[in-house]
Amino acid sequence: MTTHTIIYVGYSITKQEKINLLTNRYMETLFKIRNNNGTRREQNATQSFPHPFFSTLSKEKLESYLTPYNLSVPTISYEKLKKKGDILSMNTHWELYEYEGYTYFYRDDKFDSLFIKDKVKVSDKTLYFVLLTLLLNSTFLLFYLFLLKKLSPLKRLKDNISRFSQGDLDIDTSTQGKDEISAVSNEFNNAIIEIRDLTESRNLFLRNIMHELKTPITKGKLICRLMKNEEHKKLLQKVFEREEYLLLEFAKIEQLTSKNIELNKKKYRLVDIIDQALDMQMISKENIIFDIHDNLFVEVDFYLFAIVIKNLIDNGLKYSNSNITITLNQNYFALQTEGKKLEKDLSEYLKPFNRDYETTTQSLGLGLYIVGKILKLHQLKLEYIYKETHNIFYIQFH
C-alpha cells in the first residue's frame, strides 16, 4: 500500500513537471521570438505581452518564426480543439491541450493572442517522462526504504521499553550502530543490566531475611507444644501464628510491589472475604457496623482482596472517632468513618510511606499503597467522598 502511494505521488509529480516543462518552453520560445523579431526590450517569461505582436503577423510570417523551434500554426481551429481535445492544464491567460498525439498551446491576454502546435508528437516525449517518473519513483522508494532501515532500531527499542514496563528484565537493547538511536539503546541496556543486578541482590536479601525470620518462629511453635500451661500455650501459639501470617503477608507484598505475582481470580462472596480480613486482623466485630443489602459476589483473588479489606478496616479503626460502617450494595463496597476530611487528594495517600494519614508510630505508611496496588491489578479503583462529617471510601465493581 505504501509503495503504491509513493508511486502514485511520484507519477503525480512527474505529470505536473511535464506540464511545467511544456508551458515554460512555449512561453520562453514566444518571448524569444518576440524579442528577436519585435521589440528588443528584455522581458520576463512570466509577464504579459505589453503590445500586440503575434496577432498582427500573417500566417506565413508566424510560421517562419515558429519553425526553427519545432512549432507551427495549427490547421485545426481553436473552437474545434476545445470540443475534441483533452485539456492538460489551464491558467488565467493560457491553455494546454493534447489532440491526436500532439500538444497545442493557446495564449490570450488583453495585449495579444496566439495559438500554436508542437510538431513533436507526445509519443516521442513519452520516453523522457517515463524515465523521469521511474527516476523519481525510485528515489522516493529508496528514501522510504532508507527511513524504514533507520527507524527499525527505534521500533525495536519501543517494543523492549514496553516489555520492560511490564516487568520483563530479560531483554537486550544493545546495538552496534553509531547514531543517536543506537546510543540511546545502549544506555538503556546498561540501565537494564544495573536494575537486573539490583533486583537479583534484593531477591537474595529478602530470601535470606525470610529464612532467618522463619527459624525462630518454627522453634517457638515447637516450644509451645511442650508447654503444660494450656492458657499460656494457646496465647503463645496465637502470637507465633500471627507472626507467621505477617511473614507470609510481607512475602506477598514483596511479590506485589515487584510485579512478580499472578492473580488467582475466582467468584467469591464479599462477606466471606470480609470475614477472612477480620481473622487476619484478629479483631472482633464489636466496633464495626454492617449494612448489607445484597449478597454481593465478586471475581477477585481471595487472599489479596482480603488484604485490601483488612488494610481499609485497619485504617478506619485507627482514625475514626467512633465505630466504622461497612456497606455492601448491589455493585459496591463502602467503608465509612467519622472524622475530619482528608487534607489532600486521595491519590497522595496511595503513595508508599505516606505518613500524613498513617503516622510513623502506627505504621510504615504502606497500607493504602498496598490497597491501591492490589486494586490496580484487579482493574479496580479506590474512590473517596466526604459527606456530613464522614469519610467514605468505596470500591465500585463492574
Contacts in CASP RR format, 6 or more apart in sequence:
PFRMAT RR
TARGET T0000
AUTHOR 0000-0000-0000
METHOD contacts of the structure
MODEL  1
MTTHTIIYVGYSITKQEKINLLTNRYMETLFKIRNNNGTRREQNATQSFP
HPFFSTLSKEKLESYLTPYNLSVPTISYEKLKKKGDILSMNTHWELYEYE
GYTYFYRDDKFDSLFIKDKVKVSDKTLYFVLLTLLLNSTFLLFYLFLLKK
LSPLKRLKDNISRFSQGDLDIDTSTQGKDEISAVSNEFNNAIIEIRDLTE
SRNLFLRNIMHELKTPITKGKLICRLMKNEEHKKLLQKVFEREEYLLLEF
AKIEQLTSKNIELNKKKYRLVDIIDQALDMQMISKENIIFDIHDNLFVEV
DFYLFAIVIKNLIDNGLKYSNSNITITLNQNYFALQTEGKKLEKDLSEYL
KPFNRDYETTTQSLGLGLYIVGKILKLHQLKLEYIYKETHNIFYIQFH
2 144 0 8 1.000
3 141 0 8 1.000
3 144 0 8 1.000
6 137 0 8 1.000
6 140 0 8 1.000
6 141 0 8 1.000
6 144 0 8 1.000
7 137 0 8 1.000
7 140 0 8 1.000
7 141 0 8 1.000
9 140 0 8 1.000
10 133 0 8 1.000
10 136 0 8 1.000
10 137 0 8 1.000
10 140 0 8 1.000
11 133 0 8 1.000
11 137 0 8 1.000
13 136 0 8 1.000
14 129 0 8 1.000
14 132 0 8 1.000
14 133 0 8 1.000
14 136 0 8 1.000
17 132 0 8 1.000
18 125 0 8 1.000
18 129 0 8 1.000
18 132 0 8 1.000
19 88 0 8 1.000
19 89 0 8 1.000
19 96 0 8 1.000
22 88 0 8 1.000
22 96 0 8 1.000
22 103 0 8 1.000
22 105 0 8 1.000
22 118 0 8 1.000
23 89 0 8 1.000
23 91 0 8 1.000
23 94 0 8 1.000
23 96 0 8 1.000
23 105 0 8 1.000
24 45 0 8 1.000
26 71 0 8 1.000
26 105 0 8 1.000
26 107 0 8 1.000
26 116 0 8 1.000
26 118 0 8 1.000
27 45 0 8 1.000
27 46 0 8 1.000
27 94 0 8 1.000
28 45 0 8 1.000
29 69 0 8 1.000
29 71 0 8 1.000
30 54 0 8 1.000
30 107 0 8 1.000
30 114 0 8 1.000
31 43 0 8 1.000
31 45 0 8 1.000
33 65 0 8 1.000
33 66 0 8 1.000
33 69 0 8 1.000
34 43 0 8 1.000
34 49 0 8 1.000
34 53 0 8 1.000
34 54 0 8 1.000
35 41 0 8 1.000
35 42 0 8 1.000
35 43 0 8 1.000
37 65 0 8 1.000
38 53 0 8 1.000
39 50 0 8 1.000
39 51 0 8 1.000
39 53 0 8 1.000
43 49 0 8 1.000
43 50 0 8 1.000
48 93 0 8 1.000
48 109 0 8 1.000
48 110 0 8 1.000
48 111 0 8 1.000
49 109 0 8 1.000
49 111 0 8 1.000
49 112 0 8 1.000
50 111 0 8 1.000
51 111 0 8 1.000
51 112 0 8 1.000
52 111 0 8 1.000
52 112 0 8 1.000
53 112 0 8 1.000
54 62 0 8 1.000
54 112 0 8 1.000
54 113 0 8 1.000
54 114 0 8 1.000
55 112 0 8 1.000
55 113 0 8 1.000
55 114 0 8 1.000
57 65 0 8 1.000
59 73 0 8 1.000
62 73 0 8 1.000
63 72 0 8 1.000
63 73 0 8 1.000
66 72 0 8 1.000
66 73 0 8 1.000
66 116 0 8 1.000
70 118 0 8 1.000
70 119 0 8 1.000
70 120 0 8 1.000
71 116 0 8 1.000
71 117 0 8 1.000
71 118 0 8 1.000
71 119 0 8 1.000
72 116 0 8 1.000
72 117 0 8 1.000
72 119 0 8 1.000
73 115 0 8 1.000
73 116 0 8 1.000
73 117 0 8 1.000
74 81 0 8 1.000
74 104 0 8 1.000
74 115 0 8 1.000
74 116 0 8 1.000
74 117 0 8 1.000
76 99 0 8 1.000
76 104 0 8 1.000
78 106 0 8 1.000
78 115 0 8 1.000
81 97 0 8 1.000
81 99 0 8 1.000
81 104 0 8 1.000
81 106 0 8 1.000
82 97 0 8 1.000
84 99 0 8 1.000
85 97 0 8 1.000
85 98 0 8 1.000
85 99 0 8 1.000
85 104 0 8 1.000
86 97 0 8 1.000
86 98 0 8 1.000
86 99 0 8 1.000
87 95 0 8 1.000
87 96 0 8 1.000
87 97 0 8 1.000
88 96 0 8 1.000
88 97 0 8 1.000
88 98 0 8 1.000
88 103 0 8 1.000
89 95 0 8 1.000
89 96 0 8 1.000
90 96 0 8 1.000
93 107 0 8 1.000
93 108 0 8 1.000
93 109 0 8 1.000
94 105 0 8 1.000
94 106 0 8 1.000
94 107 0 8 1.000
94 108 0 8 1.000
95 105 0 8 1.000
95 106 0 8 1.000
96 103 0 8 1.000
96 104 0 8 1.000
96 105 0 8 1.000
96 106 0 8 1.000
97 103 0 8 1.000
97 104 0 8 1.000
97 105 0 8 1.000
97 106 0 8 1.000
98 104 0 8 1.000
98 122 0 8 1.000
101 121 0 8 1.000
101 122 0 8 1.000
101 123 0 8 1.000
102 117 0 8 1.000
102 118 0 8 1.000
102 119 0 8 1.000
102 121 0 8 1.000
102 122 0 8 1.000
103 117 0 8 1.000
103 118 0 8 1.000
103 120 0 8 1.000
103 122 0 8 1.000
104 115 0 8 1.000
104 116 0 8 1.000
104 117 0 8 1.000
104 118 0 8 1.000
105 114 0 8 1.000
105 115 0 8 1.000
105 116 0 8 1.000
105 117 0 8 1.000
105 118 0 8 1.000
106 113 0 8 1.000
106 114 0 8 1.000
106 115 0 8 1.000
106 116 0 8 1.000
107 113 0 8 1.000
107 114 0 8 1.000
107 115 0 8 1.000
108 114 0 8 1.000
150 179 0 8 1.000
150 181 0 8 1.000
153 175 0 8 1.000
153 177 0 8 1.000
153 181 0 8 1.000
153 182 0 8 1.000
153 185 0 8 1.000
154 181 0 8 1.000
156 173 0 8 1.000
156 185 0 8 1.000
157 173 0 8 1.000
157 181 0 8 1.000
157 184 0 8 1.000
157 185 0 8 1.000
157 188 0 8 1.000
160 171 0 8 1.000
160 173 0 8 1.000
160 188 0 8 1.000
161 188 0 8 1.000
163 171 0 8 1.000
164 171 0 8 1.000
164 192 0 8 1.000
166 259 0 8 1.000
167 259 0 8 1.000
169 192 0 8 1.000
169 195 0 8 1.000
169 196 0 8 1.000
169 199 0 8 1.000
171 192 0 8 1.000
172 189 0 8 1.000
172 192 0 8 1.000
173 185 0 8 1.000
173 186 0 8 1.000
173 188 0 8 1.000
173 189 0 8 1.000
173 192 0 8 1.000
174 185 0 8 1.000
174 186 0 8 1.000
174 189 0 8 1.000
175 182 0 8 1.000
175 185 0 8 1.000
175 186 0 8 1.000
176 182 0 8 1.000
199 258 0 8 1.000
206 251 0 8 1.000
206 254 0 8 1.000
210 247 0 8 1.000
210 250 0 8 1.000
210 251 0 8 1.000
213 247 0 8 1.000
214 244 0 8 1.000
214 247 0 8 1.000
217 240 0 8 1.000
217 243 0 8 1.000
217 244 0 8 1.000
217 247 0 8 1.000
220 236 0 8 1.000
220 240 0 8 1.000
221 237 0 8 1.000
221 240 0 8 1.000
221 241 0 8 1.000
221 244 0 8 1.000
223 236 0 8 1.000
224 233 0 8 1.000
224 236 0 8 1.000
224 237 0 8 1.000
224 240 0 8 1.000
225 233 0 8 1.000
227 233 0 8 1.000
227 236 0 8 1.000
238 282 0 8 1.000
242 282 0 8 1.000
245 280 0 8 1.000
249 280 0 8 1.000
249 307 0 8 1.000
252 261 0 8 1.000
252 303 0 8 1.000
252 304 0 8 1.000
252 307 0 8 1.000
253 366 0 8 1.000
253 370 0 8 1.000
255 261 0 8 1.000
256 304 0 8 1.000
256 370 0 8 1.000
256 373 0 8 1.000
256 374 0 8 1.000
256 377 0 8 1.000
257 373 0 8 1.000
261 377 0 8 1.000
263 300 0 8 1.000
263 301 0 8 1.000
263 304 0 8 1.000
263 377 0 8 1.000
263 378 0 8 1.000
264 301 0 8 1.000
264 302 0 8 1.000
264 303 0 8 1.000
265 299 0 8 1.000
265 300 0 8 1.000
265 301 0 8 1.000
265 378 0 8 1.000
266 299 0 8 1.000
266 300 0 8 1.000
266 302 0 8 1.000
267 297 0 8 1.000
267 298 0 8 1.000
267 299 0 8 1.000
268 297 0 8 1.000
268 298 0 8 1.000
268 299 0 8 1.000
268 300 0 8 1.000
268 302 0 8 1.000
268 305 0 8 1.000
269 295 0 8 1.000
269 296 0 8 1.000
269 297 0 8 1.000
270 296 0 8 1.000
270 297 0 8 1.000
270 298 0 8 1.000
270 328 0 8 1.000
270 333 0 8 1.000
271 292 0 8 1.000
271 295 0 8 1.000
271 296 0 8 1.000
271 328 0 8 1.000
273 298 0 8 1.000
273 300 0 8 1.000
273 302 0 8 1.000
273 305 0 8 1.000
273 306 0 8 1.000
273 309 0 8 1.000
274 309 0 8 1.000
274 326 0 8 1.000
276 302 0 8 1.000
276 303 0 8 1.000
276 306 0 8 1.000
276 309 0 8 1.000
277 306 0 8 1.000
277 307 0 8 1.000
277 308 0 8 1.000
277 309 0 8 1.000
277 310 0 8 1.000
277 313 0 8 1.000
278 284 0 8 1.000
278 285 0 8 1.000
278 288 0 8 1.000
278 310 0 8 1.000
278 313 0 8 1.000
280 306 0 8 1.000
280 307 0 8 1.000
280 310 0 8 1.000
281 310 0 8 1.000
281 313 0 8 1.000
281 314 0 8 1.000
283 313 0 8 1.000
283 317 0 8 1.000
287 317 0 8 1.000
287 323 0 8 1.000
287 324 0 8 1.000
288 313 0 8 1.000
288 323 0 8 1.000
288 324 0 8 1.000
288 325 0 8 1.000
288 326 0 8 1.000
289 323 0 8 1.000
289 324 0 8 1.000
289 325 0 8 1.000
289 326 0 8 1.000
290 325 0 8 1.000
290 326 0 8 1.000
290 328 0 8 1.000
291 325 0 8 1.000
291 326 0 8 1.000
291 327 0 8 1.000
291 328 0 8 1.000
292 327 0 8 1.000
292 328 0 8 1.000
293 327 0 8 1.000
293 328 0 8 1.000
293 329 0 8 1.000
293 330 0 8 1.000
294 328 0 8 1.000
294 329 0 8 1.000
294 330 0 8 1.000
296 328 0 8 1.000
296 329 0 8 1.000
296 330 0 8 1.000
296 331 0 8 1.000
296 333 0 8 1.000
296 397 0 8 1.000
298 305 0 8 1.000
298 397 0 8 1.000
300 378 0 8 1.000
301 374 0 8 1.000
301 377 0 8 1.000
301 378 0 8 1.000
304 374 0 8 1.000
304 377 0 8 1.000
304 378 0 8 1.000
305 374 0 8 1.000
305 378 0 8 1.000
307 370 0 8 1.000
307 371 0 8 1.000
307 374 0 8 1.000
308 370 0 8 1.000
308 371 0 8 1.000
308 372 0 8 1.000
308 374 0 8 1.000
308 375 0 8 1.000
308 395 0 8 1.000
309 333 0 8 1.000
311 367 0 8 1.000
311 368 0 8 1.000
311 370 0 8 1.000
311 371 0 8 1.000
312 335 0 8 1.000
312 371 0 8 1.000
312 393 0 8 1.000
313 324 0 8 1.000
313 326 0 8 1.000
313 335 0 8 1.000
314 367 0 8 1.000
315 357 0 8 1.000
315 358 0 8 1.000
315 367 0 8 1.000
315 368 0 8 1.000
316 324 0 8 1.000
316 335 0 8 1.000
316 337 0 8 1.000
317 324 0 8 1.000
318 358 0 8 1.000
318 362 0 8 1.000
319 337 0 8 1.000
319 339 0 8 1.000
319 357 0 8 1.000
320 337 0 8 1.000
320 338 0 8 1.000
320 339 0 8 1.000
321 337 0 8 1.000
321 338 0 8 1.000
321 339 0 8 1.000
322 338 0 8 1.000
324 335 0 8 1.000
324 336 0 8 1.000
324 337 0 8 1.000
325 334 0 8 1.000
325 335 0 8 1.000
325 336 0 8 1.000
325 337 0 8 1.000
326 333 0 8 1.000
326 334 0 8 1.000
326 335 0 8 1.000
326 336 0 8 1.000
327 333 0 8 1.000
327 334 0 8 1.000
327 335 0 8 1.000
327 336 0 8 1.000
327 394 0 8 1.000
331 396 0 8 1.000
331 397 0 8 1.000
331 398 0 8 1.000
332 394 0 8 1.000
332 395 0 8 1.000
332 396 0 8 1.000
332 397 0 8 1.000
333 394 0 8 1.000
333 395 0 8 1.000
333 397 0 8 1.000
334 392 0 8 1.000
334 393 0 8 1.000
334 394 0 8 1.000
334 395 0 8 1.000
335 392 0 8 1.000
335 393 0 8 1.000
335 394 0 8 1.000
336 390 0 8 1.000
336 391 0 8 1.000
336 392 0 8 1.000
336 393 0 8 1.000
337 390 0 8 1.000
337 391 0 8 1.000
337 393 0 8 1.000
338 389 0 8 1.000
338 390 0 8 1.000
338 391 0 8 1.000
339 389 0 8 1.000
339 390 0 8 1.000
339 391 0 8 1.000
341 386 0 8 1.000
341 391 0 8 1.000
342 349 0 8 1.000
342 357 0 8 1.000
342 384 0 8 1.000
342 386 0 8 1.000
342 391 0 8 1.000
343 356 0 8 1.000
344 356 0 8 1.000
346 382 0 8 1.000
346 383 0 8 1.000
346 384 0 8 1.000
348 354 0 8 1.000
348 356 0 8 1.000
349 356 0 8 1.000
349 357 0 8 1.000
349 368 0 8 1.000
350 368 0 8 1.000
350 369 0 8 1.000
350 371 0 8 1.000
350 372 0 8 1.000
350 382 0 8 1.000
351 369 0 8 1.000
352 365 0 8 1.000
352 366 0 8 1.000
352 369 0 8 1.000
353 364 0 8 1.000
353 365 0 8 1.000
353 366 0 8 1.000
353 369 0 8 1.000
354 365 0 8 1.000
354 368 0 8 1.000
354 369 0 8 1.000
355 365 0 8 1.000
357 365 0 8 1.000
357 368 0 8 1.000
358 364 0 8 1.000
358 365 0 8 1.000
358 366 0 8 1.000
358 367 0 8 1.000
358 368 0 8 1.000
368 382 0 8 1.000
371 382 0 8 1.000
372 381 0 8 1.000
372 382 0 8 1.000
375 381 0 8 1.000
375 382 0 8 1.000
375 395 0 8 1.000
379 398 0 8 1.000
380 395 0 8 1.000
380 396 0 8 1.000
380 397 0 8 1.000
381 395 0 8 1.000
381 396 0 8 1.000
382 393 0 8 1.000
382 394 0 8 1.000
382 395 0 8 1.000
383 393 0 8 1.000
383 394 0 8 1.000
383 395 0 8 1.000
383 396 0 8 1.000
384 391 0 8 1.000
384 392 0 8 1.000
384 393 0 8 1.000
384 394 0 8 1.000
385 392 0 8 1.000
385 394 0 8 1.000
386 392 0 8 1.000
END
